[in-house]
Amino acid sequence: MLNVDLHCHSNVSDGTLPPALLASRAKANGVDVWALTDHDEISGIAAARAAAGELQLRYVPGVEISITWAGQTVHIVGLRIDETNPQLVNGLFTTRNGRQQRGRDIAAQLAAAGIPDAFEGALRHVGNPDLMSRTHFARYMVEIGVCADNKEVFSNYLVEGKPGYVPHRWATLEQAVSWIAGAGGVPVIAHPGRYKFSALEFGELFDQFKQLGGSAIEVVTGSHTPDQFDEYAKVAVRYGFLGSRGSDFHSPGESRTDLGALPPLPSTVKPVWHDWDL
């Protein structure tokens, strides 16, 4: 059985390792097929592909696109994309635009809550200044001792109703699916178990995603609890979605699941890679 990991992040977005080191870690952990899926950014793909080639690690080009749906941020992974596709490139550029101003707004809120210099502090943890995110602020707050770890940060800051929460208007679901499909890729709803939707809203999300051409959801992911593996396997079967598997690995010191360490997809789910030439 192939060890497939189709979701992780490098320091090009909000991970801590460069693409080449992620490739080495994936290979060392027994991964057979690997995708780098940085947030709204594809500039790490060339280095990832080159490193994977040297390691004889089968590589899948990917991206994770931030969208706004029903007032919440949802992530759509694109797999097997052509990262040179102009529509995708331009769409991701538009999506990234505005992150730095959002970062300054987050810092202003944190300063008002007694946490000074957060913008400069977060910037020290940023590999790509165009992709400053809440995770970079969380790392700074752990660094200066405001919180013990990222989990504590996101329990008390940076989320709706807490200091440092600044919403951002991302792409639409229709745009994300269109960009991925236009680049020859496979659209996948990332870690659906993380979203705080009602049953009715989830039904609407899955229905709309399918109508737009979406074909897969993540079932086994480091962002799901073990009971959610079975829950979203059933969702995949119900809607006719393929199932994807990925650690959502960001950092050796932060991520709940390492590259390649997840259990296999449930046997009831057809893998998203079932017809790939691997």
PAZA-183905 format. One record per residue (C-alpha): residue number from 0; residue in three letters; x, y, z. Coordinates in steps of 0.05 Angstrom, whole numbers, plus 32768, in hexadecimal, padded with zeros to 4 digits. Layout:
N
+-----+------+------+------+------+
: seq : type :    x :    y :    z :
+-----+------+------+------+------+
: NUM :  ALA :    X :    Y :    Z :
...
+-----+------+------+------+------+
END
This chain:
278
+-----+------+------+------+------+
: seq : type :    x :    y :    z :
+-----+------+------+------+------+
:   0 :  MET : 8000 : 8000 : 8000 :
:   1 :  LEU : 801B : 8044 : 7FEC :
:   2 :  ASN : 802B : 8076 : 8024 :
:   3 :  VAL : 800C : 80B5 : 8005 :
:   4 :  ASP : 8011 : 80FA : 8026 :
:   5 :  LEU : 7FEF : 8130 : 7FFE :
:   6 :  HIS : 7FED : 816B : 802F :
:   7 :  CYS : 8027 : 818F : 8050 :
:   8 :  HIS : 8046 : 81D4 : 8055 :
:   9 :  SER : 808B : 81F2 : 804D :
:  10 :  ASN : 80A9 : 8234 : 8063 :
:  11 :  VAL : 8090 : 8251 : 8022 :
:  12 :  SER : 804D : 8257 : 8046 :
:  13 :  ASP : 8044 : 8247 : 8091 :
:  14 :  GLY : 8070 : 820A : 809A :
:  15 :  THR : 80B6 : 820E : 80B8 :
:  16 :  LEU : 80DE : 81E0 : 808A :
:  17 :  PRO : 80F4 : 81F1 : 8042 :
:  18 :  PRO : 80D7 : 81C5 : 800B :
:  19 :  ALA : 8117 : 819B : 8003 :
:  20 :  LEU : 8118 : 8189 : 804D :
:  21 :  LEU : 80CF : 8176 : 804B :
:  22 :  ALA : 80DE : 8147 : 8011 :
:  23 :  SER : 8117 : 8127 : 8039 :
:  24 :  ARG : 80EA : 811F : 8075 :
:  25 :  ALA : 80B3 : 8100 : 804C :
:  26 :  LYS : 80E4 : 80CF : 802C :
:  27 :  ALA : 8102 : 80BD : 8070 :
:  28 :  ASN : 80BC : 80B0 : 808C :
:  29 :  GLY : 80AB : 807F : 8055 :
:  30 :  VAL : 807E : 80AB : 802A :
:  31 :  ASP : 8077 : 8091 : 7FE3 :
:  32 :  VAL : 804E : 80C9 : 7FC4 :
:  33 :  TRP : 8054 : 8110 : 7FDE :
:  34 :  ALA : 8035 : 8154 : 7FD1 :
:  35 :  LEU : 8049 : 8198 : 7FEB :
:  36 :  THR : 800A : 81C3 : 7FF3 :
:  37 :  ASP : 801F : 8207 : 800B :
:  38 :  HIS : 7FE9 : 823A : 801B :
:  39 :  ASP : 7FD7 : 8264 : 7FDE :
:  40 :  GLU : 801F : 825D : 7FC4 :
:  41 :  ILE : 8041 : 8232 : 7F90 :
:  42 :  SER : 8088 : 824E : 7F91 :
:  43 :  GLY : 80A1 : 8213 : 7FBA :
:  44 :  ILE : 808C : 81DF : 7F86 :
:  45 :  ALA : 80CC : 81E2 : 7F5B :
:  46 :  ALA : 80F9 : 81D5 : 7F97 :
:  47 :  ALA : 80CA : 819E : 7FB1 :
:  48 :  ARG : 80C8 : 817C : 7F6E :
:  49 :  ALA : 8113 : 817F : 7F66 :
:  50 :  ALA : 8120 : 8163 : 7FAC :
:  51 :  ALA : 80ED : 812C : 7FA3 :
:  52 :  GLY : 810D : 8119 : 7F61 :
:  53 :  GLU : 8151 : 8112 : 7F81 :
:  54 :  LEU : 8133 : 80E5 : 7FB7 :
:  55 :  GLN : 810B : 80BC : 7F86 :
:  56 :  LEU : 80CC : 80D2 : 7FAB :
:  57 :  ARG : 808E : 80D6 : 7F7F :
:  58 :  TYR : 8077 : 811E : 7F80 :
:  59 :  VAL : 8033 : 813F : 7F75 :
:  60 :  PRO : 8030 : 818B : 7F6B :
:  61 :  GLY : 7FFD : 81AB : 7F99 :
:  62 :  VAL : 7FE2 : 81E9 : 7FBB :
:  63 :  GLU : 7FB0 : 81F9 : 7FF2 :
:  64 :  ILE : 7F82 : 8233 : 7FE1 :
:  65 :  SER : 7F5F : 825D : 8016 :
:  66 :  ILE : 7F17 : 826D : 8008 :
:  67 :  THR : 7EDE : 828E : 802D :
:  68 :  TRP : 7E9E : 8265 : 8030 :
:  69 :  ALA : 7E61 : 8275 : 805C :
:  70 :  GLY : 7E8B : 82A7 : 8082 :
:  71 :  GLN : 7EC2 : 8275 : 8094 :
:  72 :  THR : 7F07 : 8267 : 8078 :
:  73 :  VAL : 7F09 : 8224 : 8054 :
:  74 :  HIS : 7F45 : 8205 : 8031 :
:  75 :  ILE : 7F44 : 81E3 : 7FED :
:  76 :  VAL : 7F80 : 81B9 : 7FDA :
:  77 :  GLY : 7F92 : 81B3 : 7F90 :
:  78 :  LEU : 7FBA : 8175 : 7F7C :
:  79 :  ARG : 7FDE : 8166 : 7F3B :
:  80 :  ILE : 7FDB : 81AE : 7F26 :
:  81 :  ASP : 8002 : 81D1 : 7EEF :
:  82 :  GLU : 8022 : 8207 : 7F1A :
:  83 :  THR : 8031 : 8231 : 7EDC :
:  84 :  ASN : 7FE7 : 8239 : 7EC9 :
:  85 :  PRO : 7FDB : 8284 : 7EC3 :
:  86 :  GLN : 7F94 : 8282 : 7EE1 :
:  87 :  LEU : 7FAE : 825D : 7F1F :
:  88 :  VAL : 7FEB : 8289 : 7F26 :
:  89 :  ASN : 7FC2 : 82C9 : 7F21 :
:  90 :  GLY : 7F8C : 82AF : 7F4F :
:  91 :  LEU : 7FBE : 829D : 7F85 :
:  92 :  PHE : 7FDF : 82E1 : 7F7F :
:  93 :  THR : 7F9C : 8302 : 7F8B :
:  94 :  THR : 7F8D : 82D5 : 7FC6 :
:  95 :  ARG : 7FD0 : 82E5 : 7FE7 :
:  96 :  ASN : 7FC6 : 8330 : 7FDE :
:  97 :  GLY : 7FB3 : 8351 : 801F :
:  98 :  ARG : 7FD3 : 8320 : 804F :
:  99 :  GLN : 8007 : 8353 : 8066 :
: 100 :  GLN : 7FD3 : 8388 : 8077 :
: 101 :  ARG : 7FAB : 8353 : 809C :
: 102 :  GLY : 7FEB : 8344 : 80C2 :
: 103 :  ARG : 7FF2 : 838C : 80D8 :
: 104 :  ASP : 7FA9 : 838C : 80EE :
: 105 :  ILE : 7FB4 : 834D : 8117 :
: 106 :  ALA : 7FF2 : 836D : 8137 :
: 107 :  ALA : 7FCA : 83AB : 8149 :
: 108 :  GLN : 7F96 : 8381 : 816D :
: 109 :  LEU : 7FCC : 8359 : 8192 :
: 110 :  ALA : 7FEF : 839A : 81A7 :
: 111 :  ALA : 7FAD : 83B2 : 81C4 :
: 112 :  ALA : 7FAA : 8370 : 81EA :
: 113 :  GLY : 7FEF : 837C : 8208 :
: 114 :  ILE : 801A : 8357 : 81D5 :
: 115 :  PRO : 8048 : 838A : 81B3 :
: 116 :  ASP : 8072 : 8383 : 8174 :
: 117 :  ALA : 804A : 8348 : 815A :
: 118 :  PHE : 8051 : 835B : 8110 :
: 119 :  GLU : 809D : 835D : 8114 :
: 120 :  GLY : 809E : 831F : 8140 :
: 121 :  ALA : 8072 : 82F7 : 8110 :
: 122 :  LEU : 809C : 830E : 80D5 :
: 123 :  ARG : 80D9 : 82EB : 80F4 :
: 124 :  HIS : 80B3 : 82A9 : 80EA :
: 125 :  VAL : 809D : 82B8 : 80A2 :
: 126 :  GLY : 80C1 : 8297 : 8068 :
: 127 :  ASN : 8097 : 82BC : 8035 :
: 128 :  PRO : 8081 : 8303 : 8049 :
: 129 :  ASP : 8046 : 82FF : 8019 :
: 130 :  LEU : 802A : 82C5 : 8042 :
: 131 :  MET : 8029 : 82DE : 8089 :
: 132 :  SER : 7FF4 : 82B6 : 80AF :
: 133 :  ARG : 7FD8 : 82AC : 80F4 :
: 134 :  THR : 8008 : 8272 : 80FE :
: 135 :  HIS : 8043 : 82A2 : 80FA :
: 136 :  PHE : 8024 : 82CE : 8131 :
: 137 :  ALA : 8018 : 8290 : 815A :
: 138 :  ARG : 8061 : 827C : 8156 :
: 139 :  TYR : 8076 : 82C1 : 816C :
: 140 :  MET : 8047 : 82BE : 81A8 :
: 141 :  VAL : 8063 : 827B : 81BD :
: 142 :  GLU : 80AA : 8296 : 81B3 :
: 143 :  ILE : 809F : 82D0 : 81E3 :
: 144 :  GLY : 8079 : 82A5 : 8216 :
: 145 :  VAL : 8033 : 82C0 : 820E :
: 146 :  CYS : 801B : 8279 : 8203 :
: 147 :  ALA : 803A : 8235 : 820C :
: 148 :  ASP : 802B : 821B : 81C6 :
: 149 :  ASN : 8002 : 822A : 8187 :
: 150 :  LYS : 7FC6 : 8205 : 81A2 :
: 151 :  GLU : 7FC2 : 8235 : 81DE :
: 152 :  VAL : 7FCB : 8270 : 81AF :
: 153 :  PHE : 7F8F : 825C : 8185 :
: 154 :  SER : 7F65 : 8250 : 81C3 :
: 155 :  ASN : 7F6F : 8297 : 81DB :
: 156 :  TYR : 7F84 : 82C2 : 819F :
: 157 :  LEU : 7F7E : 82C9 : 8153 :
: 158 :  VAL : 7F3A : 82A7 : 814E :
: 159 :  GLU : 7EF5 : 82C7 : 8149 :
: 160 :  GLY : 7EE2 : 82EA : 8189 :
: 161 :  LYS : 7F2A : 82ED : 81A2 :
: 162 :  PRO : 7F61 : 8322 : 819C :
: 163 :  GLY : 7F85 : 8320 : 815A :
: 164 :  TYR : 7F4D : 8305 : 8130 :
: 165 :  VAL : 7F4A : 8328 : 80ED :
: 166 :  PRO : 7F21 : 8306 : 80B6 :
: 167 :  HIS : 7F3A : 8306 : 806F :
: 168 :  ARG : 7F10 : 8301 : 8031 :
: 169 :  TRP : 7F2E : 82C8 : 8009 :
: 170 :  ALA : 7F1B : 82AA : 7FC5 :
: 171 :  THR : 7ED7 : 828A : 7FBA :
: 172 :  LEU : 7ECC : 823F : 7FB5 :
: 173 :  GLU : 7EBA : 8247 : 7F6C :
: 174 :  GLN : 7EFB : 826C : 7F5E :
: 175 :  ALA : 7F27 : 823A : 7F82 :
: 176 :  VAL : 7F08 : 81FD : 7F60 :
: 177 :  SER : 7F0C : 8221 : 7F1D :
: 178 :  TRP : 7F56 : 8233 : 7F26 :
: 179 :  ILE : 7F69 : 81EC : 7F3A :
: 180 :  ALA : 7F40 : 81CB : 7F02 :
: 181 :  GLY : 7F5A : 81FD : 7ED0 :
: 182 :  ALA : 7FA1 : 81EA : 7EE3 :
: 183 :  GLY : 7F90 : 81A0 : 7ED7 :
: 184 :  GLY : 7F8D : 8191 : 7F21 :
: 185 :  VAL : 7F5F : 816C : 7F51 :
: 186 :  PRO : 7F38 : 8197 : 7F83 :
: 187 :  VAL : 7F35 : 817B : 7FCA :
: 188 :  ILE : 7F12 : 8197 : 8008 :
: 189 :  ALA : 7F48 : 8198 : 803D :
: 190 :  HIS : 7F3A : 817D : 8083 :
: 191 :  PRO : 7EEE : 8187 : 8083 :
: 192 :  GLY : 7EEB : 8173 : 80CD :
: 193 :  ARG : 7F0C : 81B5 : 80E1 :
: 194 :  TYR : 7ED3 : 81E1 : 80C9 :
: 195 :  LYS : 7E9C : 81F8 : 80F8 :
: 196 :  PHE : 7E60 : 81EF : 80CA :
: 197 :  SER : 7E1C : 81D3 : 80DA :
: 198 :  ALA : 7E06 : 8192 : 80B9 :
: 199 :  LEU : 7DDC : 81BB : 8088 :
: 200 :  GLU : 7E17 : 81E8 : 8076 :
: 201 :  PHE : 7E45 : 81AC : 806C :
: 202 :  GLY : 7E12 : 818F : 803D :
: 203 :  GLU : 7E0F : 81D0 : 8016 :
: 204 :  LEU : 7E5C : 81D3 : 8013 :
: 205 :  PHE : 7E63 : 818C : 7FFA :
: 206 :  ASP : 7E2A : 8194 : 7FC7 :
: 207 :  GLN : 7E46 : 81D6 : 7FAC :
: 208 :  PHE : 7E8D : 81BA : 7FA9 :
: 209 :  LYS : 7E75 : 817E : 7F81 :
: 210 :  GLN : 7E4B : 81A8 : 7F52 :
: 211 :  LEU : 7E88 : 81D4 : 7F44 :
: 212 :  GLY : 7EB2 : 8198 : 7F32 :
: 213 :  GLY : 7ED2 : 8187 : 7F75 :
: 214 :  SER : 7EE2 : 813E : 7F79 :
: 215 :  ALA : 7F04 : 812D : 7FBC :
: 216 :  ILE : 7F08 : 813C : 8006 :
: 217 :  GLU : 7F3E : 812E : 8038 :
: 218 :  VAL : 7F2A : 80F3 : 8063 :
: 219 :  VAL : 7F69 : 80DF : 8088 :
: 220 :  THR : 7F8E : 811E : 809C :
: 221 :  GLY : 7FB8 : 8136 : 80D6 :
: 222 :  SER : 7F82 : 816A : 80E2 :
: 223 :  HIS : 7F4D : 8135 : 80EF :
: 224 :  THR : 7F43 : 810C : 812E :
: 225 :  PRO : 7F42 : 80C0 : 8124 :
: 226 :  ASP : 7EF6 : 80BD : 8129 :
: 227 :  GLN : 7EF1 : 80F1 : 80F1 :
: 228 :  PHE : 7F16 : 80C2 : 80C2 :
: 229 :  ASP : 7ED9 : 8095 : 80C2 :
: 230 :  GLU : 7EA8 : 80D0 : 80C3 :
: 231 :  TYR : 7EC5 : 80EF : 8083 :
: 232 :  ALA : 7ECE : 80AC : 8062 :
: 233 :  LYS : 7E82 : 80A6 : 8067 :
: 234 :  VAL : 7E7A : 80EC : 804C :
: 235 :  ALA : 7EA7 : 80DB : 8011 :
: 236 :  VAL : 7E7E : 809D : 8001 :
: 237 :  ARG : 7E3C : 80C3 : 8009 :
: 238 :  TYR : 7E50 : 80FA : 7FD8 :
: 239 :  GLY : 7E7A : 80D0 : 7FA9 :
: 240 :  PHE : 7EBA : 80F4 : 7FBB :
: 241 :  LEU : 7EFF : 80D6 : 7FB5 :
: 242 :  GLY : 7F27 : 80D5 : 7FF6 :
: 243 :  SER : 7F6A : 80F8 : 8002 :
: 244 :  ARG : 7F9E : 80ED : 8038 :
: 245 :  GLY : 7FD0 : 8120 : 8053 :
: 246 :  SER : 7FF3 : 8131 : 8094 :
: 247 :  ASP : 7FEA : 817D : 808F :
: 248 :  PHE : 8031 : 817E : 80AB :
: 249 :  HIS : 804D : 81C3 : 80BB :
: 250 :  SER : 8086 : 81BB : 80EC :
: 251 :  PRO : 80AA : 8185 : 8114 :
: 252 :  GLY : 8099 : 81A9 : 8155 :
: 253 :  GLU : 8051 : 81BC : 8146 :
: 254 :  SER : 802D : 8189 : 811A :
: 255 :  ARG : 8002 : 8153 : 8138 :
: 256 :  THR : 8014 : 8122 : 8101 :
: 257 :  ASP : 8057 : 8119 : 80DE :
: 258 :  LEU : 805E : 810E : 8093 :
: 259 :  GLY : 8048 : 80C8 : 807F :
: 260 :  ALA : 8031 : 80B5 : 80C5 :
: 261 :  LEU : 7FE6 : 80B0 : 80B9 :
: 262 :  PRO : 7FBE : 8070 : 80B4 :
: 263 :  PRO : 7FA6 : 805B : 806F :
: 264 :  LEU : 7F65 : 8072 : 8051 :
: 265 :  PRO : 7F29 : 8048 : 8065 :
: 266 :  SER : 7F1C : 8011 : 8033 :
: 267 :  THR : 7ED7 : 802D : 8023 :
: 268 :  VAL : 7EF6 : 806B : 8003 :
: 269 :  LYS : 7F13 : 806E : 7FBD :
: 270 :  PRO : 7F57 : 8093 : 7FC1 :
: 271 :  VAL : 7F5F : 80D4 : 7F9B :
: 272 :  TRP : 7F9D : 80B4 : 7F7C :
: 273 :  HIS : 7F79 : 8075 : 7F65 :
: 274 :  ASP : 7F82 : 8085 : 7F1B :
: 275 :  TRP : 7FC5 : 80A9 : 7F1E :
: 276 :  ASP : 8001 : 808B : 7EFA :
: 277 :  LEU : 802B : 807D : 7F38 :
+-----+------+------+------+------+
END
